[in-house]
Amino acid sequence: MTIVPNMLVTGILAIFFSLAYLVWATRFNQKKNAGVVLILLSIVMLLVGGGIFPPIIGFIVGILGTRICAPLTWWRTHLSVDLRHFLIRVWPGSFFVCLIAWLLLFPGINIVGYFFG
């Protein structure tokens, strides 16, 4: 999907704005308005031929980026101290469990996708 009528210009713009998104997400993610800039870059990527799903994922990341350095008042008011301490202890282990599950499932998904399209 693109609003640019020339395919060459579309490709160049898609690469340019994708690289701009990548640079902004990796180098300037702690800025005050980093999430808003990510949302705007995602919208531009969508309009200049950056695909459908990368801008959607970028839009979601931009929304989450607006909460960087925001106080966690909701968690403190709605969760008990014991539950918060439990989540603090469980978080690193859950990350590694998800990582190992992905590493085990990814080759199988590719093999099944190759043979059954």
C-alpha positions as CSV (number, residue, x, y, z in Angstrom):
1,M,0.0,0.0,0.0
2,T,1.4,3.4,-1.0
3,I,0.3,6.8,-1.9
4,V,3.4,7.4,-4.1
5,P,2.7,6.5,-7.8
6,N,6.3,5.6,-8.7
7,M,7.6,2.2,-7.5
8,L,11.2,3.2,-7.4
9,V,10.4,6.3,-5.2
10,T,8.1,4.1,-3.1
11,G,10.9,1.6,-2.4
12,I,13.4,4.3,-1.6
13,L,11.0,6.1,0.8
14,A,10.0,2.8,2.4
15,I,13.7,2.0,3.1
16,F,14.4,5.6,4.3
17,F,11.5,5.8,6.7
18,S,12.1,2.2,8.0
19,L,15.8,3.1,8.7
20,A,14.6,6.4,10.4
21,Y,12.2,4.3,12.5
22,L,15.0,1.9,13.4
23,V,17.5,4.7,14.3
24,W,14.8,6.5,16.4
25,A,13.8,3.4,18.2
26,T,17.3,2.4,19.1
27,R,19.0,5.7,19.7
28,F,16.4,8.2,20.9
29,N,13.9,5.9,22.8
30,Q,14.5,7.8,26.1
31,K,13.5,11.2,24.8
32,K,10.3,12.9,26.1
33,N,8.2,12.4,22.9
34,A,9.9,9.2,21.6
35,G,6.6,7.3,21.4
36,V,4.8,10.0,19.5
37,V,7.6,10.1,16.9
38,L,7.5,6.3,16.6
39,I,3.8,6.5,15.9
40,L,4.2,9.2,13.3
41,L,7.0,7.3,11.6
42,S,4.8,4.2,11.6
43,I,2.0,6.1,9.9
44,V,4.4,7.4,7.3
45,M,5.9,3.9,6.7
46,L,2.3,2.7,6.1
47,L,1.6,5.4,3.6
48,V,4.9,5.1,1.6
49,G,4.9,1.3,1.2
50,G,6.5,0.0,4.3
51,G,4.0,-2.9,4.4
52,I,1.0,-3.5,6.7
53,F,2.3,-5.4,9.7
54,P,5.6,-3.5,10.5
55,P,3.8,-0.2,10.8
56,I,1.0,-1.8,13.0
57,I,3.6,-3.3,15.3
58,G,5.5,0.0,15.2
59,F,2.3,1.8,16.2
60,I,1.8,-0.5,19.2
61,V,5.4,0.0,20.2
62,G,4.9,3.8,19.9
63,I,1.9,3.6,22.2
64,L,3.9,1.7,24.7
65,G,6.8,4.1,24.2
66,T,4.6,7.0,25.4
67,R,4.7,5.3,28.8
68,I,8.5,5.4,29.2
69,C,9.5,7.0,32.5
70,A,5.8,7.3,33.5
71,P,5.0,6.6,37.2
72,L,3.6,3.2,37.9
73,T,0.7,4.4,40.0
74,W,-1.8,1.9,38.6
75,W,0.3,-1.0,39.7
76,R,0.8,0.3,43.2
77,T,-2.9,1.1,43.8
78,H,-4.4,-2.1,42.3
79,L,-1.8,-4.8,43.2
80,S,-0.9,-5.9,46.7
81,V,2.7,-5.8,47.9
82,D,3.0,-9.5,48.0
83,L,1.7,-9.9,44.4
84,R,4.1,-7.2,43.2
85,H,7.1,-9.0,44.9
86,F,6.0,-12.3,43.4
87,L,5.9,-10.7,39.9
88,I,9.3,-9.2,40.4
89,R,10.7,-12.7,41.3
90,V,8.9,-14.5,38.4
91,W,9.7,-12.0,35.6
92,P,13.3,-13.0,34.7
93,G,12.3,-16.7,34.6
94,S,9.3,-16.1,32.5
95,F,11.4,-14.2,30.0
96,F,13.8,-17.1,29.6
97,V,11.0,-19.7,29.4
98,C,9.5,-17.7,26.5
99,L,12.9,-17.3,24.8
100,I,13.5,-21.1,25.0
101,A,10.0,-21.9,23.8
102,W,10.5,-19.6,20.8
103,L,13.9,-21.1,20.0
104,L,12.4,-24.6,20.1
105,L,9.2,-23.7,18.1
106,F,10.8,-21.5,15.4
107,P,12.6,-24.3,13.4
108,G,9.5,-26.5,13.6
109,I,7.3,-23.7,12.3
110,N,9.6,-23.1,9.4
111,I,9.8,-26.8,8.5
112,V,6.0,-27.2,8.6
113,G,5.5,-24.0,6.6
114,Y,8.0,-25.2,4.0
115,F,6.2,-28.5,3.4
116,F,2.6,-27.4,3.9
117,G,2.8,-23.9,2.6
